[in-house]
Amino acid sequence: MHFKLRQLSHALAVWRHRSFRRAAAEQNLSQPALSRSIHNLEESLGVLLFDRQATEVTPTAFGDALLRRAETIVTEAA
């Protein structure tokens, strides 16, 4: 399992906004770049972090647990 702090920040933005588009804007990234970052994070973890629906993005059970821990990791790293 290998991931970067930046990827956790991207995932947290998606979690907060429930939208890849709004999260990308917050992170000053294109939406495709943010999507690749999340995809690479999911690949390295071997699980999906988000259920992607037409109107909203919601965390999976694993995603919710990881993102709650990621908040602490990102805060402590700052």
N, CA, C and O atoms as a Maestro MAE file, in Angstrom:
{
 s_m_m2io_version
 :::
 2.0.0
}

f_m_ct {
 s_m_title
 :::
 protein
 m_atom[312] {
  # First column is atom index #
  i_m_mmod_type
  r_m_x_coord
  r_m_y_coord
  r_m_z_coord
  i_m_residue_number
  s_m_chain_name
  s_m_pdb_residue_name
  s_m_pdb_atom_name
  i_m_atomic_number
  :::
  1 25 0.850 -1.170 0.000 1 A "MET " " N  " 7
  2 3 0.000 0.000 0.000 1 A "MET " " CA " 6
  3 2 0.898 1.236 0.000 1 A "MET " " C  " 6
  4 15 1.662 1.468 0.937 1 A "MET " " O  " 8
  5 25 0.792 2.011 -1.052 2 A "HIS " " N  " 7
  6 3 1.618 3.201 -1.194 2 A "HIS " " CA " 6
  7 2 0.721 4.343 -1.695 2 A "HIS " " C  " 6
  8 15 0.100 4.240 -2.753 2 A "HIS " " O  " 8
  9 25 0.666 5.416 -0.925 3 A "PHE " " N  " 7
  10 3 -0.088 6.580 -1.366 3 A "PHE " " CA " 6
  11 2 0.564 7.833 -0.820 3 A "PHE " " C  " 6
  12 15 1.431 7.775 0.051 3 A "PHE " " O  " 8
  13 25 0.132 8.964 -1.346 4 A "LYS " " N  " 7
  14 3 0.734 10.241 -0.983 4 A "LYS " " CA " 6
  15 2 -0.247 11.087 -0.188 4 A "LYS " " C  " 6
  16 15 -1.463 10.952 -0.325 4 A "LYS " " O  " 8
  17 25 0.295 11.950 0.634 5 A "LEU " " N  " 7
  18 3 -0.512 12.866 1.428 5 A "LEU " " CA " 6
  19 2 -1.414 13.705 0.525 5 A "LEU " " C  " 6
  20 15 -2.561 13.993 0.867 5 A "LEU " " O  " 8
  21 25 -0.885 14.087 -0.617 6 A "ARG " " N  " 7
  22 3 -1.659 14.875 -1.590 6 A "ARG " " CA " 6
  23 2 -2.916 14.126 -2.019 6 A "ARG " " C  " 6
  24 15 -3.979 14.728 -2.168 6 A "ARG " " O  " 8
  25 25 -2.797 12.803 -2.221 7 A "GLN " " N  " 7
  26 3 -3.964 12.014 -2.616 7 A "GLN " " CA " 6
  27 2 -5.008 12.000 -1.509 7 A "GLN " " C  " 6
  28 15 -6.207 12.042 -1.785 7 A "GLN " " O  " 8
  29 25 -4.560 11.940 -0.255 8 A "LEU " " N  " 7
  30 3 -5.515 11.993 0.854 8 A "LEU " " CA " 6
  31 2 -6.229 13.343 0.880 8 A "LEU " " C  " 6
  32 15 -7.430 13.410 1.143 8 A "LEU " " O  " 8
  33 25 -5.495 14.406 0.610 9 A "SER " " N  " 7
  34 3 -6.113 15.740 0.554 9 A "SER " " CA " 6
  35 2 -7.154 15.806 -0.556 9 A "SER " " C  " 6
  36 15 -8.217 16.401 -0.379 9 A "SER " " O  " 8
  37 25 -6.855 15.204 -1.684 10 A "HIS " " N  " 7
  38 3 -7.814 15.177 -2.790 10 A "HIS " " CA " 6
  39 2 -9.067 14.393 -2.395 10 A "HIS " " C  " 6
  40 15 -10.188 14.829 -2.655 10 A "HIS " " O  " 8
  41 25 -8.868 13.248 -1.773 11 A "ALA " " N  " 7
  42 3 -10.009 12.428 -1.352 11 A "ALA " " CA " 6
  43 2 -10.850 13.161 -0.304 11 A "ALA " " C  " 6
  44 15 -12.078 13.081 -0.327 11 A "ALA " " O  " 8
  45 25 -10.202 13.861 0.597 12 A "LEU " " N  " 7
  46 3 -10.942 14.624 1.603 12 A "LEU " " CA " 6
  47 2 -11.773 15.728 0.950 12 A "LEU " " C  " 6
  48 15 -12.887 16.006 1.395 12 A "LEU " " O  " 8
  49 25 -11.250 16.350 -0.085 13 A "ALA " " N  " 7
  50 3 -12.004 17.388 -0.792 13 A "ALA " " CA " 6
  51 2 -13.244 16.790 -1.458 13 A "ALA " " C  " 6
  52 15 -14.321 17.383 -1.417 13 A "ALA " " O  " 8
  53 25 -13.089 15.619 -2.068 14 A "VAL " " N  " 7
  54 3 -14.246 14.944 -2.679 14 A "VAL " " CA " 6
  55 2 -15.268 14.611 -1.595 14 A "VAL " " C  " 6
  56 15 -16.470 14.783 -1.799 14 A "VAL " " O  " 8
  57 25 -14.805 14.145 -0.468 15 A "TRP " " N  " 7
  58 3 -15.681 13.787 0.657 15 A "TRP " " CA " 6
  59 2 -16.463 15.013 1.136 15 A "TRP " " C  " 6
  60 15 -17.672 14.934 1.358 15 A "TRP " " O  " 8
  61 25 -15.774 16.139 1.295 16 A "ARG " " N  " 7
  62 3 -16.428 17.369 1.775 16 A "ARG " " CA " 6
  63 2 -17.468 17.882 0.789 16 A "ARG " " C  " 6
  64 15 -18.572 18.268 1.174 16 A "ARG " " O  " 8
  65 25 -17.100 17.880 -0.489 17 A "HIS " " N  " 7
  66 3 -17.953 18.488 -1.507 17 A "HIS " " CA " 6
  67 2 -18.944 17.525 -2.141 17 A "HIS " " C  " 6
  68 15 -19.903 17.951 -2.785 17 A "HIS " " O  " 8
  69 25 -18.715 16.223 -1.960 18 A "ARG " " N  " 7
  70 3 -19.571 15.208 -2.587 18 A "ARG " " CA " 6
  71 2 -19.621 15.390 -4.107 18 A "ARG " " C  " 6
  72 15 -20.611 15.053 -4.757 18 A "ARG " " O  " 8
  73 25 -18.530 15.930 -4.652 19 A "SER " " N  " 7
  74 3 -18.461 16.226 -6.080 19 A "SER " " CA " 6
  75 2 -16.999 16.287 -6.516 19 A "SER " " C  " 6
  76 15 -16.181 16.948 -5.876 19 A "SER " " O  " 8
  77 25 -16.678 15.599 -7.600 20 A "PHE " " N  " 7
  78 3 -15.326 15.671 -8.144 20 A "PHE " " CA " 6
  79 2 -15.062 17.055 -8.728 20 A "PHE " " C  " 6
  80 15 -13.962 17.587 -8.587 20 A "PHE " " O  " 8
  81 25 -16.056 17.636 -9.378 21 A "ARG " " N  " 7
  82 3 -15.883 18.952 -10.000 21 A "ARG " " CA " 6
  83 2 -15.595 20.029 -8.954 21 A "ARG " " C  " 6
  84 15 -14.652 20.805 -9.108 21 A "ARG " " O  " 8
  85 25 -16.395 20.080 -7.903 22 A "ARG " " N  " 7
  86 3 -16.177 21.095 -6.866 22 A "ARG " " CA " 6
  87 2 -14.883 20.842 -6.101 22 A "ARG " " C  " 6
  88 15 -14.181 21.786 -5.741 22 A "ARG " " O  " 8
  89 25 -14.562 19.572 -5.852 23 A "ALA " " N  " 7
  90 3 -13.309 19.240 -5.164 23 A "ALA " " CA " 6
  91 2 -12.109 19.643 -6.014 23 A "ALA " " C  " 6
  92 15 -11.124 20.163 -5.491 23 A "ALA " " O  " 8
  93 25 -12.187 19.409 -7.311 24 A "ALA " " N  " 7
  94 3 -11.087 19.785 -8.206 24 A "ALA " " CA " 6
  95 2 -10.880 21.300 -8.186 24 A "ALA " " C  " 6
  96 15 -9.744 21.774 -8.157 24 A "ALA " " O  " 8
  97 25 -11.965 22.050 -8.201 25 A "ALA " " N  " 7
  98 3 -11.857 23.515 -8.161 25 A "ALA " " CA " 6
  99 2 -11.185 23.958 -6.864 25 A "ALA " " C  " 6
  100 15 -10.326 24.840 -6.877 25 A "ALA " " O  " 8
  101 25 -11.575 23.349 -5.747 26 A "GLU " " N  " 7
  102 3 -10.962 23.697 -4.463 26 A "GLU " " CA " 6
  103 2 -9.469 23.386 -4.447 26 A "GLU " " C  " 6
  104 15 -8.680 24.141 -3.879 26 A "GLU " " O  " 8
  105 25 -9.089 22.288 -5.060 27 A "GLN " " N  " 7
  106 3 -7.701 21.833 -5.058 27 A "GLN " " CA " 6
  107 2 -6.876 22.447 -6.193 27 A "GLN " " C  " 6
  108 15 -5.696 22.132 -6.348 27 A "GLN " " O  " 8
  109 25 -7.501 23.323 -6.984 28 A "ASN " " N  " 7
  110 3 -6.838 23.959 -8.127 28 A "ASN " " CA " 6
  111 2 -6.294 22.927 -9.114 28 A "ASN " " C  " 6
  112 15 -5.163 23.029 -9.588 28 A "ASN " " O  " 8
  113 25 -7.127 21.938 -9.407 29 A "LEU " " N  " 7
  114 3 -6.795 20.884 -10.367 29 A "LEU " " CA " 6
  115 2 -7.890 20.799 -11.412 29 A "LEU " " C  " 6
  116 15 -9.006 21.274 -11.199 29 A "LEU " " O  " 8
  117 25 -7.564 20.192 -12.542 30 A "SER " " N  " 7
  118 3 -8.629 19.854 -13.485 30 A "SER " " CA " 6
  119 2 -9.383 18.657 -12.908 30 A "SER " " C  " 6
  120 15 -8.842 17.892 -12.109 30 A "SER " " O  " 8
  121 25 -10.622 18.510 -13.319 31 A "GLN " " N  " 7
  122 3 -11.413 17.382 -12.828 31 A "GLN " " CA " 6
  123 2 -10.790 16.042 -13.248 31 A "GLN " " C  " 6
  124 15 -10.776 15.111 -12.443 31 A "GLN " " O  " 8
  125 25 -10.273 15.911 -14.485 32 A "PRO " " N  " 7
  126 3 -9.623 14.648 -14.843 32 A "PRO " " CA " 6
  127 2 -8.387 14.344 -13.988 32 A "PRO " " C  " 6
  128 15 -8.140 13.187 -13.647 32 A "PRO " " O  " 8
  129 25 -7.612 15.376 -13.642 33 A "ALA " " N  " 7
  130 3 -6.424 15.147 -12.804 33 A "ALA " " CA " 6
  131 2 -6.838 14.677 -11.405 33 A "ALA " " C  " 6
  132 15 -6.209 13.781 -10.841 33 A "ALA " " O  " 8
  133 25 -7.881 15.273 -10.853 34 A "LEU " " N  " 7
  134 3 -8.366 14.837 -9.544 34 A "LEU " " CA " 6
  135 2 -8.896 13.404 -9.623 34 A "LEU " " C  " 6
  136 15 -8.629 12.593 -8.737 34 A "LEU " " O  " 8
  137 25 -9.631 13.099 -10.662 35 A "SER " " N  " 7
  138 3 -10.163 11.742 -10.838 35 A "SER " " CA " 6
  139 2 -9.034 10.720 -10.925 35 A "SER " " C  " 6
  140 15 -9.129 9.641 -10.340 35 A "SER " " O  " 8
  141 25 -7.964 11.052 -11.654 36 A "ARG " " N  " 7
  142 3 -6.813 10.141 -11.737 36 A "ARG " " CA " 6
  143 2 -6.172 9.943 -10.376 36 A "ARG " " C  " 6
  144 15 -5.792 8.828 -10.019 36 A "ARG " " O  " 8
  145 25 -6.051 11.020 -9.618 37 A "SER " " N  " 7
  146 3 -5.460 10.929 -8.283 37 A "SER " " CA " 6
  147 2 -6.273 9.985 -7.390 37 A "SER " " C  " 6
  148 15 -5.711 9.132 -6.703 37 A "SER " " O  " 8
  149 25 -7.592 10.145 -7.408 38 A "ILE " " N  " 7
  150 3 -8.464 9.279 -6.598 38 A "ILE " " CA " 6
  151 2 -8.402 7.848 -7.108 38 A "ILE " " C  " 6
  152 15 -8.344 6.906 -6.317 38 A "ILE " " O  " 8
  153 25 -8.415 7.681 -8.414 39 A "HIS " " N  " 7
  154 3 -8.323 6.333 -8.992 39 A "HIS " " CA " 6
  155 2 -7.018 5.648 -8.568 39 A "HIS " " C  " 6
  156 15 -7.022 4.476 -8.192 39 A "HIS " " O  " 8
  157 25 -5.912 6.379 -8.632 40 A "ASN " " N  " 7
  158 3 -4.617 5.806 -8.235 40 A "ASN " " CA " 6
  159 2 -4.601 5.456 -6.747 40 A "ASN " " C  " 6
  160 15 -4.033 4.436 -6.357 40 A "ASN " " O  " 8
  161 25 -5.215 6.285 -5.924 41 A "LEU " " N  " 7
  162 3 -5.311 5.988 -4.489 41 A "LEU " " CA " 6
  163 2 -6.131 4.720 -4.278 41 A "LEU " " C  " 6
  164 15 -5.738 3.842 -3.510 41 A "LEU " " O  " 8
  165 25 -7.266 4.626 -4.958 42 A "GLU " " N  " 7
  166 3 -8.103 3.431 -4.835 42 A "GLU " " CA " 6
  167 2 -7.359 2.185 -5.319 42 A "GLU " " C  " 6
  168 15 -7.460 1.123 -4.706 42 A "GLU " " O  " 8
  169 25 -6.625 2.314 -6.404 43 A "GLU " " N  " 7
  170 3 -5.837 1.185 -6.914 43 A "GLU " " CA " 6
  171 2 -4.786 0.743 -5.898 43 A "GLU " " C  " 6
  172 15 -4.601 -0.454 -5.682 43 A "GLU " " O  " 8
  173 25 -4.103 1.690 -5.279 44 A "SER " " N  " 7
  174 3 -3.054 1.316 -4.322 44 A "SER " " CA " 6
  175 2 -3.652 0.680 -3.068 44 A "SER " " C  " 6
  176 15 -3.014 -0.161 -2.435 44 A "SER " " O  " 8
  177 25 -4.866 1.073 -2.710 45 A "LEU " " N  " 7
  178 3 -5.525 0.488 -1.534 45 A "LEU " " CA " 6
  179 2 -6.278 -0.802 -1.874 45 A "LEU " " C  " 6
  180 15 -6.535 -1.628 -0.998 45 A "LEU " " O  " 8
  181 25 -6.621 -0.962 -3.130 46 A "GLY " " N  " 7
  182 3 -7.356 -2.153 -3.558 46 A "GLY " " CA " 6
  183 2 -8.836 -2.106 -3.232 46 A "GLY " " C  " 6
  184 15 -9.492 -3.147 -3.188 46 A "GLY " " O  " 8
  185 25 -9.379 -0.904 -3.000 47 A "VAL " " N  " 7
  186 3 -10.805 -0.749 -2.690 47 A "VAL " " CA " 6
  187 2 -11.329 0.535 -3.319 47 A "VAL " " C  " 6
  188 15 -10.563 1.446 -3.634 47 A "VAL " " O  " 8
  189 25 -12.647 0.595 -3.496 48 A "LEU " " N  " 7
  190 3 -13.273 1.845 -3.922 48 A "LEU " " CA " 6
  191 2 -13.529 2.698 -2.687 48 A "LEU " " C  " 6
  192 15 -14.014 2.198 -1.673 48 A "LEU " " O  " 8
  193 25 -13.209 3.963 -2.770 49 A "LEU " " N  " 7
  194 3 -13.465 4.889 -1.663 49 A "LEU " " CA " 6
  195 2 -14.805 5.584 -1.805 49 A "LEU " " C  " 6
  196 15 -15.403 5.995 -0.811 49 A "LEU " " O  " 8
  197 25 -15.284 5.720 -3.042 50 A "PHE " " N  " 7
  198 3 -16.506 6.468 -3.298 50 A "PHE " " CA " 6
  199 2 -17.446 5.708 -4.215 50 A "PHE " " C  " 6
  200 15 -17.021 5.020 -5.142 50 A "PHE " " O  " 8
  201 25 -18.743 5.850 -3.932 51 A "ASP " " N  " 7
  202 3 -19.788 5.428 -4.861 51 A "ASP " " CA " 6
  203 2 -20.087 6.646 -5.719 51 A "ASP " " C  " 6
  204 15 -20.470 7.696 -5.204 51 A "ASP " " O  " 8
  205 25 -19.914 6.509 -7.009 52 A "ARG " " N  " 7
  206 3 -20.116 7.618 -7.922 52 A "ARG " " CA " 6
  207 2 -21.504 7.514 -8.527 52 A "ARG " " C  " 6
  208 15 -21.820 6.551 -9.226 52 A "ARG " " O  " 8
  209 25 -22.326 8.514 -8.252 53 A "GLN " " N  " 7
  210 3 -23.678 8.564 -8.794 53 A "GLN " " CA " 6
  211 2 -23.815 9.824 -9.628 53 A "GLN " " C  " 6
  212 15 -22.961 10.709 -9.562 53 A "GLN " " O  " 8
  213 25 -24.862 9.913 -10.399 54 A "ALA " " N  " 7
  214 3 -25.029 11.053 -11.303 54 A "ALA " " CA " 6
  215 2 -25.101 12.382 -10.556 54 A "ALA " " C  " 6
  216 15 -24.578 13.387 -11.038 54 A "ALA " " O  " 8
  217 25 -25.730 12.401 -9.407 55 A "THR " " N  " 7
  218 3 -25.935 13.676 -8.709 55 A "THR " " CA " 6
  219 2 -25.033 13.879 -7.502 55 A "THR " " C  " 6
  220 15 -24.901 15.003 -7.019 55 A "THR " " O  " 8
  221 25 -24.411 12.820 -7.006 56 A "GLU " " N  " 7
  222 3 -23.609 12.950 -5.793 56 A "GLU " " CA " 6
  223 2 -22.585 11.828 -5.696 56 A "GLU " " C  " 6
  224 15 -22.790 10.729 -6.212 56 A "GLU " " O  " 8
  225 25 -21.505 12.123 -5.038 57 A "VAL " " N  " 7
  226 3 -20.460 11.138 -4.761 57 A "VAL " " CA " 6
  227 2 -20.491 10.888 -3.258 57 A "VAL " " C  " 6
  228 15 -20.368 11.823 -2.468 57 A "VAL " " O  " 8
  229 25 -20.654 9.630 -2.865 58 A "THR " " N  " 7
  230 3 -20.716 9.299 -1.441 58 A "THR " " CA " 6
  231 2 -19.631 8.280 -1.108 58 A "THR " " C  " 6
  232 15 -19.278 7.449 -1.944 58 A "THR " " O  " 8
  233 25 -19.105 8.345 0.107 59 A "PRO " " N  " 7
  234 3 -18.064 7.381 0.475 59 A "PRO " " CA " 6
  235 2 -18.636 5.984 0.687 59 A "PRO " " C  " 6
  236 15 -19.761 5.819 1.159 59 A "PRO " " O  " 8
  237 25 -17.843 4.995 0.329 60 A "THR " " N  " 7
  238 3 -18.186 3.619 0.675 60 A "THR " " CA " 6
  239 2 -17.907 3.454 2.173 60 A "THR " " C  " 6
  240 15 -17.375 4.370 2.801 60 A "THR " " O  " 8
  241 25 -18.250 2.323 2.743 61 A "ALA " " N  " 7
  242 3 -17.965 2.078 4.163 61 A "ALA " " CA " 6
  243 2 -16.459 2.164 4.419 61 A "ALA " " C  " 6
  244 15 -16.030 2.777 5.397 61 A "ALA " " O  " 8
  245 25 -15.661 1.554 3.549 62 A "PHE " " N  " 7
  246 3 -14.207 1.631 3.709 62 A "PHE " " CA " 6
  247 2 -13.737 3.070 3.533 62 A "PHE " " C  " 6
  248 15 -12.900 3.554 4.295 62 A "PHE " " O  " 8
  249 25 -14.280 3.751 2.526 63 A "GLY " " N  " 7
  250 3 -13.901 5.138 2.282 63 A "GLY " " CA " 6
  251 2 -14.196 6.023 3.477 63 A "GLY " " C  " 6
  252 15 -13.379 6.871 3.837 63 A "GLY " " O  " 8
  253 25 -15.341 5.840 4.089 64 A "ASP " " N  " 7
  254 3 -15.706 6.642 5.259 64 A "ASP " " CA " 6
  255 2 -14.700 6.436 6.392 64 A "ASP " " C  " 6
  256 15 -14.247 7.400 7.009 64 A "ASP " " O  " 8
  257 25 -14.357 5.190 6.657 65 A "ALA " " N  " 7
  258 3 -13.400 4.887 7.729 65 A "ALA " " CA " 6
  259 2 -12.022 5.478 7.411 65 A "ALA " " C  " 6
  260 15 -11.389 6.081 8.277 65 A "ALA " " O  " 8
  261 25 -11.566 5.305 6.182 66 A "LEU " " N  " 7
  262 3 -10.253 5.826 5.797 66 A "LEU " " CA " 6
  263 2 -10.225 7.346 5.850 66 A "LEU " " C  " 6
  264 15 -9.259 7.934 6.337 66 A "LEU " " O  " 8
  265 25 -11.274 7.983 5.357 67 A "LEU " " N  " 7
  266 3 -11.292 9.440 5.302 67 A "LEU " " CA " 6
  267 2 -11.363 10.066 6.689 67 A "LEU " " C  " 6
  268 15 -10.810 11.145 6.904 67 A "LEU " " O  " 8
  269 25 -12.019 9.425 7.616 68 A "ARG " " N  " 7
  270 3 -12.028 9.935 8.998 68 A "ARG " " CA " 6
  271 2 -10.598 9.920 9.558 68 A "ARG " " C  " 6
  272 15 -10.188 10.857 10.244 68 A "ARG " " O  " 8
  273 25 -9.864 8.881 9.271 69 A "ARG " " N  " 7
  274 3 -8.459 8.798 9.720 69 A "ARG " " CA " 6
  275 2 -7.586 9.772 8.923 69 A "ARG " " C  " 6
  276 15 -6.660 10.370 9.471 69 A "ARG " " O  " 8
  277 25 -7.878 9.925 7.650 70 A "ALA " " N  " 7
  278 3 -7.108 10.825 6.791 70 A "ALA " " CA " 6
  279 2 -7.198 12.271 7.277 70 A "ALA " " C  " 6
  280 15 -6.234 13.026 7.148 70 A "ALA " " O  " 8
  281 25 -8.339 12.662 7.830 71 A "GLU " " N  " 7
  282 3 -8.466 14.019 8.370 71 A "GLU " " CA " 6
  283 2 -7.388 14.277 9.418 71 A "GLU " " C  " 6
  284 15 -6.758 15.335 9.427 71 A "GLU " " O  " 8
  285 25 -7.185 13.310 10.290 72 A "THR " " N  " 7
  286 3 -6.175 13.435 11.344 72 A "THR " " CA " 6
  287 2 -4.778 13.459 10.742 72 A "THR " " C  " 6
  288 15 -3.945 14.277 11.132 72 A "THR " " O  " 8
  289 25 -4.524 12.575 9.803 73 A "ILE " " N  " 7
  290 3 -3.199 12.494 9.180 73 A "ILE " " CA " 6
  291 2 -2.840 13.810 8.500 73 A "ILE " " C  " 6
  292 15 -1.743 14.333 8.693 73 A "ILE " " O  " 8
  293 25 -3.763 14.344 7.706 74 A "VAL " " N  " 7
  294 3 -3.501 15.584 6.970 74 A "VAL " " CA " 6
  295 2 -3.339 16.759 7.934 74 A "VAL " " C  " 6
  296 15 -2.470 17.607 7.734 74 A "VAL " " O  " 8
  297 25 -4.157 16.813 8.961 75 A "THR " " N  " 7
  298 3 -4.062 17.885 9.951 75 A "THR " " CA " 6
  299 2 -2.738 17.834 10.687 75 A "THR " " C  " 6
  300 15 -2.088 18.863 10.875 75 A "THR " " O  " 8
  301 25 -2.331 16.639 11.107 76 A "GLU " " N  " 7
  302 3 -1.070 16.498 11.824 76 A "GLU " " CA " 6
  303 2 0.135 16.794 10.941 76 A "GLU " " C  " 6
  304 15 1.152 17.292 11.425 76 A "GLU " " O  " 8
  305 25 0.028 16.489 9.642 77 A "ALA " " N  " 7
  306 3 1.127 16.740 8.713 77 A "ALA " " CA " 6
  307 2 1.302 18.241 8.458 77 A "ALA " " C  " 6
  308 15 2.402 18.711 8.169 77 A "ALA " " O  " 8
  309 25 0.203 18.975 8.570 78 A "ALA " " N  " 7
  310 3 0.265 20.430 8.336 78 A "ALA " " CA " 6
  311 2 0.884 21.071 9.536 78 A "ALA " " C  " 6
  312 15 1.042 22.291 9.572 78 A "ALA " " O  " 8
  :::
 }
 m_bond[311] {
  # First column is bond index #
  i_m_from
  i_m_to
  i_m_order
  :::
  1 1 2 1
  2 2 3 1
  3 3 4 2
  4 3 5 1
  5 5 6 1
  6 6 7 1
  7 7 8 2
  8 7 9 1
  9 9 10 1
  10 10 11 1
  11 11 12 2
  12 11 13 1
  13 13 14 1
  14 14 15 1
  15 15 16 2
  16 15 17 1
  17 17 18 1
  18 18 19 1
  19 19 20 2
  20 19 21 1
  21 21 22 1
  22 22 23 1
  23 23 24 2
  24 23 25 1
  25 25 26 1
  26 26 27 1
  27 27 28 2
  28 27 29 1
  29 29 30 1
  30 30 31 1
  31 31 32 2
  32 31 33 1
  33 33 34 1
  34 34 35 1
  35 35 36 2
  36 35 37 1
  37 37 38 1
  38 38 39 1
  39 39 40 2
  40 39 41 1
  41 41 42 1
  42 42 43 1
  43 43 44 2
  44 43 45 1
  45 45 46 1
  46 46 47 1
  47 47 48 2
  48 47 49 1
  49 49 50 1
  50 50 51 1
  51 51 52 2
  52 51 53 1
  53 53 54 1
  54 54 55 1
  55 55 56 2
  56 55 57 1
  57 57 58 1
  58 58 59 1
  59 59 60 2
  60 59 61 1
  61 61 62 1
  62 62 63 1
  63 63 64 2
  64 63 65 1
  65 65 66 1
  66 66 67 1
  67 67 68 2
  68 67 69 1
  69 69 70 1
  70 70 71 1
  71 71 72 2
  72 71 73 1
  73 73 74 1
  74 74 75 1
  75 75 76 2
  76 75 77 1
  77 77 78 1
  78 78 79 1
  79 79 80 2
  80 79 81 1
  81 81 82 1
  82 82 83 1
  83 83 84 2
  84 83 85 1
  85 85 86 1
  86 86 87 1
  87 87 88 2
  88 87 89 1
  89 89 90 1
  90 90 91 1
  91 91 92 2
  92 91 93 1
  93 93 94 1
  94 94 95 1
  95 95 96 2
  96 95 97 1
  97 97 98 1
  98 98 99 1
  99 99 100 2
  100 99 101 1
  101 101 102 1
  102 102 103 1
  103 103 104 2
  104 103 105 1
  105 105 106 1
  106 106 107 1
  107 107 108 2
  108 107 109 1
  109 109 110 1
  110 110 111 1
  111 111 112 2
  112 111 113 1
  113 113 114 1
  114 114 115 1
  115 115 116 2
  116 115 117 1
  117 117 118 1
  118 118 119 1
  119 119 120 2
  120 119 121 1
  121 121 122 1
  122 122 123 1
  123 123 124 2
  124 123 125 1
  125 125 126 1
  126 126 127 1
  127 127 128 2
  128 127 129 1
  129 129 130 1
  130 130 131 1
  131 131 132 2
  132 131 133 1
  133 133 134 1
  134 134 135 1
  135 135 136 2
  136 135 137 1
  137 137 138 1
  138 138 139 1
  139 139 140 2
  140 139 141 1
  141 141 142 1
  142 142 143 1
  143 143 144 2
  144 143 145 1
  145 145 146 1
  146 146 147 1
  147 147 148 2
  148 147 149 1
  149 149 150 1
  150 150 151 1
  151 151 152 2
  152 151 153 1
  153 153 154 1
  154 154 155 1
  155 155 156 2
  156 155 157 1
  157 157 158 1
  158 158 159 1
  159 159 160 2
  160 159 161 1
  161 161 162 1
  162 162 163 1
  163 163 164 2
  164 163 165 1
  165 165 166 1
  166 166 167 1
  167 167 168 2
  168 167 169 1
  169 169 170 1
  170 170 171 1
  171 171 172 2
  172 171 173 1
  173 173 174 1
  174 174 175 1
  175 175 176 2
  176 175 177 1
  177 177 178 1
  178 178 179 1
  179 179 180 2
  180 179 181 1
  181 181 182 1
  182 182 183 1
  183 183 184 2
  184 183 185 1
  185 185 186 1
  186 186 187 1
  187 187 188 2
  188 187 189 1
  189 189 190 1
  190 190 191 1
  191 191 192 2
  192 191 193 1
  193 193 194 1
  194 194 195 1
  195 195 196 2
  196 195 197 1
  197 197 198 1
  198 198 199 1
  199 199 200 2
  200 199 201 1
  201 201 202 1
  202 202 203 1
  203 203 204 2
  204 203 205 1
  205 205 206 1
  206 206 207 1
  207 207 208 2
  208 207 209 1
  209 209 210 1
  210 210 211 1
  211 211 212 2
  212 211 213 1
  213 213 214 1
  214 214 215 1
  215 215 216 2
  216 215 217 1
  217 217 218 1
  218 218 219 1
  219 219 220 2
  220 219 221 1
  221 221 222 1
  222 222 223 1
  223 223 224 2
  224 223 225 1
  225 225 226 1
  226 226 227 1
  227 227 228 2
  228 227 229 1
  229 229 230 1
  230 230 231 1
  231 231 232 2
  232 231 233 1
  233 233 234 1
  234 234 235 1
  235 235 236 2
  236 235 237 1
  237 237 238 1
  238 238 239 1
  239 239 240 2
  240 239 241 1
  241 241 242 1
  242 242 243 1
  243 243 244 2
  244 243 245 1
  245 245 246 1
  246 246 247 1
  247 247 248 2
  248 247 249 1
  249 249 250 1
  250 250 251 1
  251 251 252 2
  252 251 253 1
  253 253 254 1
  254 254 255 1
  255 255 256 2
  256 255 257 1
  257 257 258 1
  258 258 259 1
  259 259 260 2
  260 259 261 1
  261 261 262 1
  262 262 263 1
  263 263 264 2
  264 263 265 1
  265 265 266 1
  266 266 267 1
  267 267 268 2
  268 267 269 1
  269 269 270 1
  270 270 271 1
  271 271 272 2
  272 271 273 1
  273 273 274 1
  274 274 275 1
  275 275 276 2
  276 275 277 1
  277 277 278 1
  278 278 279 1
  279 279 280 2
  280 279 281 1
  281 281 282 1
  282 282 283 1
  283 283 284 2
  284 283 285 1
  285 285 286 1
  286 286 287 1
  287 287 288 2
  288 287 289 1
  289 289 290 1
  290 290 291 1
  291 291 292 2
  292 291 293 1
  293 293 294 1
  294 294 295 1
  295 295 296 2
  296 295 297 1
  297 297 298 1
  298 298 299 1
  299 299 300 2
  300 299 301 1
  301 301 302 1
  302 302 303 1
  303 303 304 2
  304 303 305 1
  305 305 306 1
  306 306 307 1
  307 307 308 2
  308 307 309 1
  309 309 310 1
  310 310 311 1
  311 311 312 2
  :::
 }
}
